Amino acid sequence: MPNKENIDAFWDIEDLIPQRPKKTVASPVHTDICAEEIVLTSEKEQGGERIPSRTENPIKKEEKLRVIREYSPKHSLIQSVRILPWPTSFEFYTKFRKDAIRYFDLTHEPCEYVYFFSYMPQYEQMTVSQMSYYLYWRSEARKGNYLKTDINYLFLYVDEIINLPEKILPREGALILSRLWKTYRREFLYLDKYFGEWLCDYCLIHDVSPDWDVLRDFAGDIAGKISLPEFYMRDGLLSWGLISAVSSYDYKKSKYYEQYAEEYDRHIPKAVEAAVNGVIMKNPEAFGITAVKTIRDSYAGAVASNKAKFKIEISRYAIRKSASKGEQDLKQVFGNLIKLAENRIRMYFGIKSRFSPTGVDSRMKEEISSYFHAVYPEQTRKKQNKNEEEEAYMALYEPKQTGKADIERALAIEEQAWETAELLSAEEDEEMAFEPIFEEQKITFSLAEEKTVEEETATQNPLSSEFSFSFENPNDMNGDFAFIQTVFSEEQREALRAAAEGRFLEYCRMLGKMADHVRGELNEIAMEAIDDMILEEDFSPVSDYLDEMKAMLYTDK
């Protein structure tokens, strides 16, 4: 207890803390810090040996250039493969590989399913019951009996196959991965993305093939979901999954899809595949599909030790990286092919609104037409019958060939024709009386009424034009086509008449304009008015609109 003498010192806390020993500072070393002048001289004057230039470590350089495996697969879209060592050494999953070897031959008797979850599944993360079920499930899977499991047990088994090629031979491992994928892909919807990448890497690294018989049913579907779809295009043919992923148009967004979904889903993919593989893939470079070289990291997202990890260098025909060729790239070509196929379905069901895709190769059009001729034979027969009727009708007006042409006789006939024409024109000038078109009916009128009667007569006689056609009542025609008289100029209406009479090219030459340009102007106006084109690519009127178009063109003539 403090006394009166040191009562104030009681509150001095520093006196109560033990004192640290004093630090001893070493005496400074005296050095000469005076600057020294350095004189640069030529190499001859300096003397001594020069410092050798720095060179790369020869061992590292050899490792960098070392190729583990190089080959050309029997694959028309993948030209060559080089397997390179992983550039860095890591020990993240070395313990997993040791555990996988230790547990490889273990099995377990039947037991109940126990759920297991892990972002990167490994043995040390499992409880006793989880390990027991995994060993039981794995032993049954090796026999081909695929029991209930979850994604983490499945990934653990896949990681074993990837890391233990000395235990599971790669040829057998590729078959196991293929069967696991097919068995559980419906249960785990995102399995395609992982297995699609890992199985591809596994087969490329070890130069083995998956079970194509197992993958045949769905390999085309997953081609649009992975980074190297060309691996699954085994025969060099593109699947609908990849075509639709590249295409600029999705037919499922069409306003008619819901009504005719079954027809769309059944025929459009097959028709487009036939056109693409029948034309483009026979000469891919002509359509901008050129060979490119890419390097990919193997087993991204999987538990792979440094002994299983590699770099893969691939030379391939890259579908997604196709260069632009001409006016359209592959994305637009695929989109236009889908639109052409949809047009055929719309035509079959009588839908007048149709697409007008341009720049499509004529050979691909023929492929799509051939497909739908087989699908809708009644439509084909109807068109053939119509063509036969037209040919039979036109045959009546074809000149008869009786021998060599007699030029003198032809000139004489022409001279007689001109004389007859002059006589007829003279008679028309002298004739002032109006002849009514109805037999045994007389019409009297004054000069003031003459114009009214002529208009009524023209209305009652729509066949006064040189180009005759039939319809019940021109005044009751479809009102959607009234725009022909109001929007089109006289020159444009004459162009439509020329198209209807089969002389469109001749008329465009007379105007001094390009036929495609005139057709484009007419279709652009028609698209705004009826939401569809009015002239086909061969400059003939769209058959569904022919009657309405004629009615509007020839009643005002």
Secondary structure, DSSP 8 states (H G I E B T S, - for coil): ---SSSTGGGG-HHHHS-------------------------HHHH-S---------HHHHHHHH--SEEE--S-SSEEEEEEEE-SS---TTHHHHHHHHHHTT-------------SS--GGG--HHHHHHHHHHHHHHHTT------HHHHHHHHHHHHH-TTTS-HHHHHHHHHHHHHHHTTTSTTHHHHHHHHHHHHHHHHT----HHHHTTTHHHHTTTSS-GGGG-TTS---HHHHHHH-S--GGGSTTTTTTHHHHHHHHHHHHHHHHHHHGGGSGGGGT--EEEEEEETTTTS---TTT-EEEEEEEE-STT---BTTB-HHHHHHHHHHHHHHHHHHHTT--------S--HHHHHHHHHHHHHH-HHHHHHHHHHHHHHHHHHHTTS----SS--HHHHHHHHHHHHHHHHHHHHHHHH--S---SSTT------GGGHHHHHHHHHHH-GGGSSS----S-GGGS-GGGGHHHHTS-HHHHHHHHHHHTT-HHHHHHHHT--HHHHHHHHHHHHHHHHSS-SB-TTS-B-GGGHHHHHHHHHS--
